[in-house]
């Protein structure tokens, strides 16, 4: 069972999240405390040492980032809760830190808890926070890929292509490396975007800088000696991208 703290400055949202947790994971989550201000959250986390923290970004006093910079106890899973803001959401995705959009949906909450289970005991990593801060400040050049073994920080320009199968995505990198993550390709579509990346097929997203050749019939030859099909619906946009590029 995850001993859980909710850091949220709006009473209504705290109560809503508590009710949802009771609905979707009554046997897995035990709420041990609430905080609505930065100083409260720091003291509560360090005193109770939770396994899981739901962290609001904007608090009455301070921010969720301020809390994370001050706590001593960091051996917990972290899920940010936030109102939609495109730049922040992209930053979370680059750093592989989980988040939930307000108002929180029960199904999304359930999926977030499932992702935590997949981590098999690994907690918030310093490298994730570092990448998050970098992503918030400027256009990131690296991406954190979480696997059961580790958090892999890869340079975006070293990604040759991505291939998805069900809820898993394989990243093929330079020097023959590959990393498999338990997230579908759609999770990375708004991170790996044109003009450098293009989703040529439902199962394939490629880095156009590693294209050796492509044919009018709809086949792309990549530098890793693979041939990738271009779906019929994506041909026109792909040829235009290559022409304009």
C-alpha positions, 0 to 999 in steps of 0.5 A: 500500500502506498502511503500518500500525501496530497499537496493541494491548496484548494480544498475542493480539489483535495477532497475530489482527489481523495474520493477518486483515490478511494474509488480507483485504488482503495486497497493500494493507497492510504492517504496519510496527510494533506498540505496546502502551503510550501512550508507545510508540504516540506515538513509533512513529507520529511516527517511522514516519509510517504511512498507517493505524493500528488503535488500541485504546482501553484500553491498559496505560498510557493510552488511544488518546485520549491517544495522539491528543492527543500525536502530531504526525503525523496524516496517517493513516487511523484505525480504533479497535478496541474491546470493545462499549460502546454510548455509545462506539460511538454517539460513533464514529458521530457523529464518522464515525471508523471502529471495529471490535468485538473480536473482529474479524471478517474481513468487517468488517475488509474493509469498513473497508478499503473505506471507507478507499479511498472516502476517496481520500487524506483522513486523520483530521480534527481536526473528527472528533476534536473531535466524538468528544470532544464525543460521549463527554462529552455528548449530541451535537447535531452529526453528521459526514458523510463524503463524497469531498470533505470531512467535513461537520459538520451540526446534527442538528436541521437534518436534515429526512429521509434517503433510502437507495439501496443503500449510499448515503444522502442527507441532506436539510437545511434551506435546500435542502442535501443531502449524499450519503454512501457508507453505508447508512441502517442506519448512522444508525438508532441515532443518529437515533432517536425521538422526533425521528426515525422510520424510516417506510419501508425507504428513508426516515427522517424528522425528525418536527419537519418534518412538515406533515401525514400521512394514514391512507393512509400518506403524510407531507408534509414541509416540503421539499415531498416526500411520503414513504410509510409502510410497512404494518409501520411505520404503527401505531408511527408513528401512536402516536409522533405521538399520544404526541408 
